């Protein structure tokens, strides 16, 4: 299976390690404590937007995000997002947090060109994360997903991210891992997530790379997993595990998105 299941599975696998960090790739892949978090809820909110609004404008995204996210109040939203969600305010709050990148993967499957993908990624970020770094993180992630699903190799994906977004992808995980700590910024999450994909040999290996950094595990794995799932196949066992964790509402949104966007890519 390819598609946004990569971000969802990464989030669920990473959920047990977000506040219990590990610095090794040898860990239980999905212990009983595994669950979906805000990363999955927001990814599926973006997916619902892309299935609902042909014009894909910011106002409709705000409405859909608020309608869906209020149903999952204990998903682990960031403080500023939670404040935004709980009021009638619809204005962005200039965030550079990694939330813009962890929710953007559906955009990478929705459009037929890289430029359209980047434009849509910016819209998806700007409803909350209108800081330049928040927008950059979303565009880099969506662009990498688009390139991976359309057949680009790792060298081209790496060059695209470096040339267009200025992230340093020359570093190696073995050098990053010892000192890396929990970090919620795009600028210290997105490049690390991309490196986790670049150094991998499979979807599962990507996820193990991401969690082994000992940082914001669910979000690192969601971003890295989003790219990996466009490049590799997500094993059926992981897909089945992830879908089993979703309630009917979220599962219905997932299936709607797959039917509209993902299935047509492989007809």
Secondary structure, DSSP 4 states (H G I P E B T S, - for coil): --STHHHHHHHHHHHTTSSS--SSS-S-SS-TT----HHHHHHHHHHHHHHH-TT--HHHHHHHHHHHHTT-TTS---HHHHHHHTSS--S-----BTHHHHT-TTHHHH-SSHHHHHHHHHHHHHTT--SHHHHHHHHHHHHHHHHHHTT--HHHHHHHHHHHH-------HHHHTTT-----BGGGTHHHHHHHHHT-SSHHHHHHHHHTT-SSHHHHHHHHHHHHHHHS---HHHHHHHHHHS-HHHHHHHHHHIIIIIGGGG-
